[in-house]
């Protein structure tokens, strides 16, 4: 009988341990679910912040590009006015007071000044370097000699 009682006690202990173990497993599952939800919420927040920062960056880049385009368009319009009035363009070695705010190298690169200077000696009077005299082309012939480059 005593052995049966010991066996029963052992079975009860095992049952209690099993119940205790199952309780901890359930608590662990609840904790894991809670942490997964927290991670998902954090991911949503981070994705939202990232999307907002990317949008702000893109907007800033677009604004910068619009400003650059405005500056280049202004320079082009000034050059076009000069060309139409004199029949030639000067090399951009001198930067006037209105153009001092932008980097000369990027403008020269954009306007392809080196190519223009090379073409000026063989292509015609519309791209003469600044050392050439304005008398090489008269304003009357400037409008008829304008040939846009491709």
VMD Tcl script that builds the backbone (N, CA, C; Angstrom):
set m [mol new atoms 450]
animate dup $m
set s [atomselect $m all]
$s set {name element resname resid chain x y z} {
  {N N UNK 1 A 0.813 -1.189 0.000}
  {CA C UNK 1 A 0.000 0.000 0.000}
  {C C UNK 1 A 0.868 1.268 0.000}
  {N N UNK 2 A 1.925 1.157 0.751}
  {CA C UNK 2 A 2.816 2.309 0.866}
  {C C UNK 2 A 3.442 2.636 -0.487}
  {N N UNK 3 A 3.804 1.673 -1.236}
  {CA C UNK 3 A 4.388 1.908 -2.551}
  {C C UNK 3 A 3.378 2.558 -3.490}
  {N N UNK 4 A 2.131 2.167 -3.300}
  {CA C UNK 4 A 1.079 2.780 -4.106}
  {C C UNK 4 A 0.890 4.245 -3.728}
  {N N UNK 5 A 0.999 4.567 -2.485}
  {CA C UNK 5 A 0.882 5.954 -2.028}
  {C C UNK 5 A 2.051 6.796 -2.569}
  {N N UNK 6 A 3.236 6.237 -2.559}
  {CA C UNK 6 A 4.399 6.940 -3.078}
  {C C UNK 6 A 4.205 7.157 -4.595}
  {N N UNK 7 A 3.722 6.158 -5.248}
  {CA C UNK 7 A 3.457 6.275 -6.681}
  {C C UNK 7 A 2.421 7.357 -6.952}
  {N N UNK 8 A 1.366 7.407 -6.136}
  {CA C UNK 8 A 0.319 8.418 -6.265}
  {C C UNK 8 A 0.888 9.818 -6.020}
  {N N UNK 9 A 1.736 9.945 -5.008}
  {CA C UNK 9 A 2.373 11.242 -4.730}
  {C C UNK 9 A 3.245 11.669 -5.911}
  {N N UNK 10 A 3.956 10.736 -6.456}
  {CA C UNK 10 A 4.812 11.028 -7.603}
  {C C UNK 10 A 3.961 11.469 -8.796}
  {N N UNK 11 A 2.871 10.761 -9.010}
  {CA C UNK 11 A 1.960 11.143 -10.093}
  {C C UNK 11 A 1.376 12.533 -9.857}
  {N N UNK 12 A 1.017 12.841 -8.648}
  {CA C UNK 12 A 0.474 14.175 -8.326}
  {C C UNK 12 A 1.530 15.250 -8.569}
  {N N UNK 13 A 2.758 14.981 -8.164}
  {CA C UNK 13 A 3.852 15.952 -8.382}
  {C C UNK 13 A 4.071 16.164 -9.884}
  {N N UNK 14 A 4.063 15.075 -10.632}
  {CA C UNK 14 A 4.246 15.186 -12.074}
  {C C UNK 14 A 3.102 15.982 -12.703}
  {N N UNK 15 A 1.905 15.743 -12.212}
  {CA C UNK 15 A 0.743 16.489 -12.724}
  {C C UNK 15 A 0.870 17.968 -12.396}
  {N N UNK 16 A 1.252 18.275 -11.176}
  {CA C UNK 16 A 1.439 19.675 -10.788}
  {C C UNK 16 A 2.533 20.317 -11.637}
  {N N UNK 17 A 3.618 19.582 -11.843}
  {CA C UNK 17 A 4.710 20.104 -12.665}
  {C C UNK 17 A 4.250 20.322 -14.107}
  {N N UNK 18 A 3.466 19.391 -14.598}
  {CA C UNK 18 A 2.955 19.522 -15.955}
  {C C UNK 18 A 2.027 20.735 -16.060}
  {N N UNK 19 A 1.172 20.921 -15.077}
  {CA C UNK 19 A 0.269 22.072 -15.052}
  {C C UNK 19 A 1.077 23.364 -14.956}
  {N N UNK 20 A 2.071 23.354 -14.054}
  {CA C UNK 20 A 2.934 24.524 -13.891}
  {C C UNK 20 A 3.677 24.828 -15.191}
  {N N UNK 21 A 4.185 23.792 -15.847}
  {CA C UNK 21 A 4.887 23.948 -17.118}
  {C C UNK 21 A 3.952 24.506 -18.188}
  {N N UNK 22 A 2.751 23.983 -18.279}
  {CA C UNK 22 A 1.782 24.448 -19.262}
  {C C UNK 22 A 1.408 25.910 -19.001}
  {N N UNK 23 A 1.284 26.259 -17.734}
  {CA C UNK 23 A 0.982 27.659 -17.366}
  {C C UNK 23 A 2.102 28.590 -17.853}
  {N N UNK 24 A 3.351 28.194 -17.649}
  {CA C UNK 24 A 4.487 29.008 -18.101}
  {C C UNK 24 A 4.552 29.068 -19.629}
  {N N UNK 25 A 4.243 27.974 -20.293}
  {CA C UNK 25 A 4.217 27.962 -21.761}
  {C C UNK 25 A 3.159 28.943 -22.258}
  {N N UNK 26 A 2.006 28.938 -21.637}
  {CA C UNK 26 A 0.931 29.872 -22.023}
  {C C UNK 26 A 1.354 31.323 -21.786}
  {N N UNK 27 A 1.989 31.582 -20.637}
  {CA C UNK 27 A 2.481 32.932 -20.354}
  {C C UNK 27 A 3.526 33.356 -21.391}
  {N N UNK 28 A 4.399 32.421 -21.753}
  {CA C UNK 28 A 5.417 32.717 -22.759}
  {C C UNK 28 A 4.777 33.029 -24.107}
  {N N UNK 29 A 3.756 32.296 -24.501}
  {CA C UNK 29 A 3.049 32.564 -25.754}
  {C C UNK 29 A 2.400 33.948 -25.738}
  {N N UNK 30 A 1.777 34.289 -24.621}
  {CA C UNK 30 A 1.155 35.612 -24.500}
  {C C UNK 30 A 2.228 36.701 -24.612}
  {N N UNK 31 A 3.357 36.493 -23.933}
  {CA C UNK 31 A 4.453 37.462 -23.986}
  {C C UNK 31 A 4.989 37.606 -25.412}
  {N N UNK 32 A 5.164 36.473 -26.126}
  {CA C UNK 32 A 5.649 36.507 -27.505}
  {C C UNK 32 A 4.679 37.267 -28.404}
  {N N UNK 33 A 3.393 37.019 -28.255}
  {CA C UNK 33 A 2.388 37.720 -29.064}
  {C C UNK 33 A 2.423 39.220 -28.785}
  {N N UNK 34 A 2.555 39.560 -27.514}
  {CA C UNK 34 A 2.622 40.977 -27.137}
  {C C UNK 34 A 3.850 41.634 -27.777}
  {N N UNK 35 A 4.979 40.973 -27.719}
  {CA C UNK 35 A 6.207 41.523 -28.293}
  {C C UNK 35 A 6.118 41.599 -29.817}
  {N N UNK 36 A 5.488 40.619 -30.451}
  {CA C UNK 36 A 5.302 40.680 -31.906}
  {C C UNK 36 A 4.463 41.886 -32.293}
  {N N UNK 37 A 3.385 42.136 -31.539}
  {CA C UNK 37 A 2.549 43.310 -31.814}
  {C C UNK 37 A 3.350 44.596 -31.641}
  {N N UNK 38 A 4.169 44.659 -30.594}
  {CA C UNK 38 A 5.008 45.841 -30.372}
  {C C UNK 38 A 5.990 46.038 -31.531}
  {N N UNK 39 A 6.574 44.946 -32.015}
  {CA C UNK 39 A 7.512 45.027 -33.143}
  {C C UNK 39 A 6.780 45.495 -34.391}
  {N N UNK 40 A 5.581 44.965 -34.637}
  {CA C UNK 40 A 4.805 45.381 -35.805}
  {C C UNK 40 A 4.456 46.862 -35.730}
  {N N UNK 41 A 4.049 47.334 -34.552}
  {CA C UNK 41 A 3.732 48.755 -34.382}
  {C C UNK 41 A 4.987 49.596 -34.615}
  {N N UNK 42 A 6.112 49.147 -34.086}
  {CA C UNK 42 A 7.370 49.871 -34.268}
  {C C UNK 42 A 7.770 49.892 -35.744}
  {N N UNK 43 A 7.587 48.764 -36.435}
  {CA C UNK 43 A 7.892 48.730 -37.867}
  {C C UNK 43 A 7.024 49.705 -38.638}
  {N N UNK 44 A 5.744 49.761 -38.308}
  {CA C UNK 44 A 4.843 50.696 -38.986}
  {C C UNK 44 A 5.288 52.131 -38.741}
  {N N UNK 45 A 5.639 52.445 -37.492}
  {CA C UNK 45 A 6.110 53.787 -37.162}
  {C C UNK 45 A 7.391 54.121 -37.924}
  {N N UNK 46 A 8.340 53.188 -37.919}
  {CA C UNK 46 A 9.606 53.428 -38.605}
  {C C UNK 46 A 9.400 53.558 -40.114}
  {N N UNK 47 A 8.547 52.723 -40.681}
  {CA C UNK 47 A 8.256 52.829 -42.113}
  {C C UNK 47 A 7.611 54.166 -42.434}
  {N N UNK 48 A 6.728 54.607 -41.564}
  {CA C UNK 48 A 6.075 55.900 -41.773}
  {C C UNK 48 A 7.093 57.040 -41.699}
  {N N UNK 49 A 7.949 56.997 -40.686}
  {CA C UNK 49 A 8.994 58.026 -40.562}
  {C C UNK 49 A 9.928 58.005 -41.770}
  {N N UNK 50 A 10.291 56.802 -42.188}
  {CA C UNK 50 A 11.180 56.682 -43.339}
  {C C UNK 50 A 10.524 57.257 -44.595}
  {N N UNK 51 A 9.279 56.903 -44.817}
  {CA C UNK 51 A 8.571 57.418 -45.995}
  {C C UNK 51 A 8.482 58.941 -45.942}
  {N N UNK 52 A 8.233 59.484 -44.756}
  {CA C UNK 52 A 8.140 60.934 -44.612}
  {C C UNK 52 A 9.493 61.588 -44.899}
  {N N UNK 53 A 10.569 61.007 -44.377}
  {CA C UNK 53 A 11.898 61.574 -44.607}
  {C C UNK 53 A 12.292 61.471 -46.077}
  {N N UNK 54 A 11.947 60.360 -46.715}
  {CA C UNK 54 A 12.240 60.205 -48.139}
  {C C UNK 54 A 11.478 61.247 -48.943}
  {N N UNK 55 A 10.206 61.455 -48.582}
  {CA C UNK 55 A 9.403 62.461 -49.287}
  {C C UNK 55 A 9.999 63.853 -49.091}
  {N N UNK 56 A 10.422 64.162 -47.872}
  {CA C UNK 56 A 11.043 65.462 -47.610}
  {C C UNK 56 A 12.332 65.623 -48.413}
  {N N UNK 57 A 13.135 64.563 -48.454}
  {CA C UNK 57 A 14.377 64.610 -49.217}
  {C C UNK 57 A 14.101 64.810 -50.702}
  {N N UNK 58 A 13.140 64.070 -51.224}
  {CA C UNK 58 A 12.793 64.220 -52.635}
  {C C UNK 58 A 12.286 65.626 -52.921}
  {N N UNK 59 A 11.487 66.154 -52.004}
  {CA C UNK 59 A 10.961 67.509 -52.180}
  {C C UNK 59 A 12.106 68.528 -52.170}
  {N N UNK 60 A 13.065 68.341 -51.270}
  {CA C UNK 60 A 14.212 69.249 -51.210}
  {C C UNK 60 A 15.043 69.145 -52.493}
  {N N UNK 61 A 15.215 67.920 -52.986}
  {CA C UNK 61 A 15.974 67.739 -54.228}
  {C C UNK 61 A 15.234 68.376 -55.399}
  {N N UNK 62 A 13.922 68.224 -55.456}
  {CA C UNK 62 A 13.146 68.835 -56.528}
  {C C UNK 62 A 13.254 70.358 -56.463}
  {N N UNK 63 A 13.199 70.903 -55.245}
  {CA C UNK 63 A 13.329 72.355 -55.082}
  {C C UNK 63 A 14.702 72.815 -55.564}
  {N N UNK 64 A 15.738 72.058 -55.200}
  {CA C UNK 64 A 17.092 72.414 -55.624}
  {C C UNK 64 A 17.199 72.357 -57.145}
  {N N UNK 65 A 16.618 71.326 -57.744}
  {CA C UNK 65 A 16.655 71.215 -59.199}
  {C C UNK 65 A 15.890 72.354 -59.866}
  {N N UNK 66 A 14.748 72.737 -59.282}
  {CA C UNK 66 A 13.997 73.866 -59.848}
  {C C UNK 66 A 14.813 75.148 -59.763}
  {N N UNK 67 A 15.502 75.354 -58.632}
  {CA C UNK 67 A 16.334 76.541 -58.482}
  {C C UNK 67 A 17.477 76.523 -59.499}
  {N N UNK 68 A 18.116 75.364 -59.659}
  {CA C UNK 68 A 19.201 75.254 -60.642}
  {C C UNK 68 A 18.675 75.534 -62.048}
  {N N UNK 69 A 17.518 74.955 -62.352}
  {CA C UNK 69 A 16.950 75.169 -63.686}
  {C C UNK 69 A 16.647 76.640 -63.899}
  {N N UNK 70 A 16.148 77.310 -62.851}
  {CA C UNK 70 A 15.849 78.734 -62.967}
  {C C UNK 70 A 17.128 79.528 -63.241}
  {N N UNK 71 A 18.200 79.185 -62.530}
  {CA C UNK 71 A 19.474 79.885 -62.717}
  {C C UNK 71 A 20.002 79.658 -64.122}
  {N N UNK 72 A 19.967 78.401 -64.581}
  {CA C UNK 72 A 20.457 78.103 -65.915}
  {C C UNK 72 A 19.585 78.744 -66.991}
  {N N UNK 73 A 18.287 78.760 -66.750}
  {CA C UNK 73 A 17.385 79.386 -67.712}
  {C C UNK 73 A 17.651 80.886 -67.796}
  {N N UNK 74 A 17.905 81.479 -66.624}
  {CA C UNK 74 A 18.232 82.905 -66.587}
  {C C UNK 74 A 19.510 83.171 -67.384}
  {N N UNK 75 A 20.529 82.338 -67.168}
  {CA C UNK 75 A 21.793 82.509 -67.891}
  {C C UNK 75 A 21.584 82.298 -69.387}
  {N N UNK 76 A 20.780 81.316 -69.743}
  {CA C UNK 76 A 20.494 81.063 -71.150}
  {C C UNK 76 A 19.790 82.264 -71.773}
  {N N UNK 77 A 18.799 82.796 -71.064}
  {CA C UNK 77 A 18.074 83.950 -71.596}
  {C C UNK 77 A 18.997 85.150 -71.768}
  {N N UNK 78 A 19.903 85.361 -70.817}
  {CA C UNK 78 A 20.859 86.451 -70.953}
  {C C UNK 78 A 21.775 86.218 -72.155}
  {N N UNK 79 A 22.243 84.981 -72.293}
  {CA C UNK 79 A 23.101 84.664 -73.439}
  {C C UNK 79 A 22.343 84.827 -74.751}
  {N N UNK 80 A 21.086 84.425 -74.754}
  {CA C UNK 80 A 20.280 84.551 -75.974}
  {C C UNK 80 A 20.086 86.027 -76.330}
  {N N UNK 81 A 19.822 86.863 -75.315}
  {CA C UNK 81 A 19.680 88.298 -75.573}
  {C C UNK 81 A 20.979 88.856 -76.149}
  {N N UNK 82 A 22.110 88.441 -75.547}
  {CA C UNK 82 A 23.399 88.931 -76.037}
  {C C UNK 82 A 23.632 88.444 -77.455}
  {N N UNK 83 A 23.333 87.192 -77.714}
  {CA C UNK 83 A 23.538 86.665 -79.049}
  {C C UNK 83 A 22.674 87.391 -80.069}
  {N N UNK 84 A 21.412 87.605 -79.728}
  {CA C UNK 84 A 20.514 88.274 -80.668}
  {C C UNK 84 A 20.921 89.725 -80.904}
  {N N UNK 85 A 21.504 90.359 -79.888}
  {CA C UNK 85 A 21.886 91.757 -80.063}
  {C C UNK 85 A 23.264 91.907 -80.708}
  {N N UNK 86 A 24.191 90.986 -80.445}
  {CA C UNK 86 A 25.548 91.143 -80.967}
  {C C UNK 86 A 25.917 90.119 -82.024}
  {N N UNK 87 A 25.264 88.984 -82.045}
  {CA C UNK 87 A 25.560 87.954 -83.036}
  {C C UNK 87 A 26.621 86.975 -82.589}
  {N N UNK 88 A 27.065 87.035 -81.354}
  {CA C UNK 88 A 28.052 86.081 -80.862}
  {C C UNK 88 A 27.875 85.923 -79.354}
  {N N UNK 89 A 28.498 84.880 -78.810}
  {CA C UNK 89 A 28.502 84.645 -77.362}
  {C C UNK 89 A 29.925 84.763 -76.864}
  {N N UNK 90 A 30.074 85.327 -75.701}
  {CA C UNK 90 A 31.403 85.431 -75.107}
  {C C UNK 90 A 31.675 84.177 -74.293}
  {N N UNK 91 A 32.960 83.832 -74.187}
  {CA C UNK 91 A 33.360 82.726 -73.323}
  {C C UNK 91 A 33.105 83.153 -71.888}
  {N N UNK 92 A 32.668 82.276 -71.064}
  {CA C UNK 92 A 32.281 82.616 -69.700}
  {C C UNK 92 A 33.469 82.602 -68.734}
  {N N UNK 93 A 34.537 83.265 -69.072}
  {CA C UNK 93 A 35.680 83.328 -68.174}
  {C C UNK 93 A 35.415 84.311 -67.038}
  {N N UNK 94 A 34.694 85.367 -67.297}
  {CA C UNK 94 A 34.372 86.361 -66.287}
  {C C UNK 94 A 32.972 86.088 -65.757}
  {N N UNK 95 A 32.857 86.099 -64.443}
  {CA C UNK 95 A 31.555 85.879 -63.829}
  {C C UNK 95 A 31.083 87.210 -63.281}
  {N N UNK 96 A 29.978 87.683 -63.786}
  {CA C UNK 96 A 29.423 88.959 -63.356}
  {C C UNK 96 A 28.827 88.862 -61.965}
  {N N UNK 97 A 28.396 89.990 -61.424}
  {CA C UNK 97 A 27.872 90.000 -60.058}
  {C C UNK 97 A 26.605 89.162 -59.890}
  {N N UNK 98 A 25.771 89.047 -60.927}
  {CA C UNK 98 A 24.544 88.265 -60.796}
  {C C UNK 98 A 24.838 86.767 -60.817}
  {N N UNK 99 A 25.960 86.388 -61.404}
  {CA C UNK 99 A 26.268 84.971 -61.555}
  {C C UNK 99 A 27.255 84.474 -60.507}
  {N N UNK 100 A 27.652 85.275 -59.589}
  {CA C UNK 100 A 28.662 84.878 -58.619}
  {C C UNK 100 A 28.131 83.896 -57.593}
  {N N UNK 101 A 26.829 83.710 -57.501}
  {CA C UNK 101 A 26.263 82.827 -56.488}
  {C C UNK 101 A 26.320 81.368 -56.891}
  {N N UNK 102 A 26.581 81.042 -58.154}
  {CA C UNK 102 A 26.585 79.630 -58.561}
  {C C UNK 102 A 27.977 79.211 -58.983}
  {N N UNK 103 A 28.291 77.933 -58.901}
  {CA C UNK 103 A 29.629 77.471 -59.273}
  {C C UNK 103 A 29.855 77.584 -60.774}
  {N N UNK 104 A 30.926 78.242 -61.134}
  {CA C UNK 104 A 31.228 78.487 -62.540}
  {C C UNK 104 A 31.478 77.185 -63.294}
  {N N UNK 105 A 32.122 76.217 -62.638}
  {CA C UNK 105 A 32.451 74.965 -63.323}
  {C C UNK 105 A 31.191 74.234 -63.769}
  {N N UNK 106 A 30.189 74.173 -62.893}
  {CA C UNK 106 A 28.972 73.442 -63.267}
  {C C UNK 106 A 28.230 74.167 -64.384}
  {N N UNK 107 A 28.264 75.483 -64.357}
  {CA C UNK 107 A 27.614 76.237 -65.429}
  {C C UNK 107 A 28.347 76.013 -66.744}
  {N N UNK 108 A 29.681 76.076 -66.688}
  {CA C UNK 108 A 30.462 75.833 -67.902}
  {C C UNK 108 A 30.221 74.427 -68.431}
  {N N UNK 109 A 30.157 73.473 -67.519}
  {CA C UNK 109 A 29.881 72.103 -67.942}
  {C C UNK 109 A 28.502 72.013 -68.566}
  {N N UNK 110 A 27.528 72.640 -67.921}
  {CA C UNK 110 A 26.160 72.606 -68.433}
  {C C UNK 110 A 26.064 73.257 -69.805}
  {N N UNK 111 A 26.712 74.379 -69.954}
  {CA C UNK 111 A 26.639 75.103 -71.215}
  {C C UNK 111 A 27.649 74.594 -72.233}
  {N N UNK 112 A 28.479 73.648 -71.822}
  {CA C UNK 112 A 29.442 73.034 -72.725}
  {C C UNK 112 A 30.362 74.085 -73.349}
  {N N UNK 113 A 30.931 74.924 -72.508}
  {CA C UNK 113 A 31.739 76.042 -72.979}
  {C C UNK 113 A 32.956 75.555 -73.755}
  {N N UNK 114 A 33.604 74.486 -73.292}
  {CA C UNK 114 A 34.791 74.002 -73.998}
  {C C UNK 114 A 34.431 73.593 -75.415}
  {N N UNK 115 A 33.350 72.881 -75.577}
  {CA C UNK 115 A 32.911 72.462 -76.915}
  {C C UNK 115 A 32.550 73.683 -77.745}
  {N N UNK 116 A 31.887 74.640 -77.103}
  {CA C UNK 116 A 31.479 75.841 -77.814}
  {C C UNK 116 A 32.705 76.626 -78.289}
  {N N UNK 117 A 33.729 76.686 -77.452}
  {CA C UNK 117 A 34.942 77.411 -77.836}
  {C C UNK 117 A 35.634 76.708 -78.994}
  {N N UNK 118 A 35.644 75.388 -78.990}
  {CA C UNK 118 A 36.264 74.646 -80.088}
  {C C UNK 118 A 35.466 74.820 -81.373}
  {N N UNK 119 A 34.143 74.830 -81.251}
  {CA C UNK 119 A 33.299 74.973 -82.429}
  {C C UNK 119 A 33.351 76.383 -83.007}
  {N N UNK 120 A 33.639 77.346 -82.151}
  {CA C UNK 120 A 33.592 78.735 -82.601}
  {C C UNK 120 A 34.588 79.018 -83.711}
  {N N UNK 121 A 35.720 78.331 -83.684}
  {CA C UNK 121 A 36.718 78.593 -84.718}
  {C C UNK 121 A 36.335 77.969 -86.055}
  {N N UNK 122 A 35.479 76.935 -86.038}
  {CA C UNK 122 A 35.158 76.274 -87.296}
  {C C UNK 122 A 33.683 76.369 -87.677}
  {N N UNK 123 A 32.804 76.682 -86.729}
  {CA C UNK 123 A 31.377 76.614 -87.012}
  {C C UNK 123 A 30.749 77.932 -87.408}
  {N N UNK 124 A 31.285 79.010 -86.993}
  {CA C UNK 124 A 30.669 80.273 -87.350}
  {C C UNK 124 A 30.774 81.281 -86.235}
  {N N UNK 125 A 30.209 82.440 -86.439}
  {CA C UNK 125 A 30.403 83.550 -85.519}
  {C C UNK 125 A 29.547 83.491 -84.258}
  {N N UNK 126 A 28.580 82.600 -84.129}
  {CA C UNK 126 A 27.676 82.650 -82.986}
  {C C UNK 126 A 28.299 82.141 -81.705}
  {N N UNK 127 A 29.467 81.504 -81.728}
  {CA C UNK 127 A 30.102 81.025 -80.519}
  {C C UNK 127 A 31.542 81.517 -80.400}
  {N N UNK 128 A 31.782 82.753 -80.699}
  {CA C UNK 128 A 33.134 83.292 -80.654}
  {C C UNK 128 A 33.585 83.452 -79.218}
  {N N UNK 129 A 34.856 83.166 -78.925}
  {CA C UNK 129 A 35.383 83.415 -77.580}
  {C C UNK 129 A 35.425 84.907 -77.285}
  {N N UNK 130 A 35.591 85.242 -76.024}
  {CA C UNK 130 A 35.531 86.635 -75.602}
  {C C UNK 130 A 36.662 87.470 -76.196}
  {N N UNK 131 A 37.764 86.848 -76.634}
  {CA C UNK 131 A 38.874 87.617 -77.192}
  {C C UNK 131 A 38.574 88.089 -78.611}
  {N N UNK 132 A 37.588 87.501 -79.274}
  {CA C UNK 132 A 37.239 87.921 -80.634}
  {C C UNK 132 A 36.485 89.233 -80.591}
  {N N UNK 133 A 36.570 89.948 -81.643}
  {CA C UNK 133 A 35.904 91.247 -81.683}
  {C C UNK 133 A 34.445 91.080 -82.076}
  {N N UNK 134 A 33.549 91.927 -81.538}
  {CA C UNK 134 A 32.137 91.832 -81.879}
  {C C UNK 134 A 31.860 92.275 -83.306}
  {N N UNK 135 A 32.839 92.862 -83.985}
  {CA C UNK 135 A 32.614 93.325 -85.352}
  {C C UNK 135 A 32.639 92.181 -86.361}
  {N N UNK 136 A 32.955 90.963 -85.896}
  {CA C UNK 136 A 33.018 89.826 -86.808}
  {C C UNK 136 A 31.650 89.491 -87.365}
  {N N UNK 137 A 30.617 89.842 -86.632}
  {CA C UNK 137 A 29.255 89.564 -87.100}
  {C C UNK 137 A 28.390 90.767 -86.771}
  {N N UNK 138 A 27.664 91.235 -87.719}
  {CA C UNK 138 A 26.835 92.403 -87.461}
  {C C UNK 138 A 25.499 91.968 -86.876}
  {N N UNK 139 A 24.855 92.815 -86.058}
  {CA C UNK 139 A 23.571 92.457 -85.464}
  {C C UNK 139 A 22.500 92.195 -86.516}
  {N N UNK 140 A 22.594 92.802 -87.670}
  {CA C UNK 140 A 21.584 92.582 -88.688}
  {C C UNK 140 A 21.650 91.160 -89.220}
  {N N UNK 141 A 22.875 90.613 -89.298}
  {CA C UNK 141 A 23.003 89.264 -89.836}
  {C C UNK 141 A 22.857 88.207 -88.737}
  {N N UNK 142 A 22.795 88.605 -87.468}
  {CA C UNK 142 A 22.760 87.635 -86.377}
  {C C UNK 142 A 21.470 86.822 -86.374}
  {N N UNK 143 A 20.358 87.442 -86.674}
  {CA C UNK 143 A 19.104 86.693 -86.629}
  {C C UNK 143 A 19.004 85.697 -87.783}
  {N N UNK 144 A 19.653 85.998 -88.888}
  {CA C UNK 144 A 19.570 85.079 -90.022}
  {C C UNK 144 A 20.631 83.990 -89.925}
  {N N UNK 145 A 21.690 84.199 -89.119}
  {CA C UNK 145 A 22.751 83.196 -89.063}
  {C C UNK 145 A 22.598 82.266 -87.868}
  {N N UNK 146 A 21.554 82.400 -87.098}
  {CA C UNK 146 A 21.346 81.543 -85.923}
  {C C UNK 146 A 20.985 80.147 -86.378}
  {N N UNK 147 A 21.795 79.194 -85.965}
  {CA C UNK 147 A 21.511 77.789 -86.278}
  {C C UNK 147 A 21.607 76.999 -84.979}
  {N N UNK 148 A 20.486 76.550 -84.417}
  {CA C UNK 148 A 20.551 75.827 -83.139}
  {C C UNK 148 A 21.287 74.517 -83.307}
  {N N UNK 149 A 22.113 74.186 -82.305}
  {CA C UNK 149 A 22.871 72.938 -82.370}
  {C C UNK 149 A 22.049 71.821 -81.775}
  {N N UNK 150 A 22.307 70.616 -82.238}
  {CA C UNK 150 A 21.533 69.465 -81.767}
  {C C UNK 150 A 22.117 68.889 -80.519}
}
mol reanalyze $m
mol bondsrecalc $m
mol representation Tube
mol addrep $m
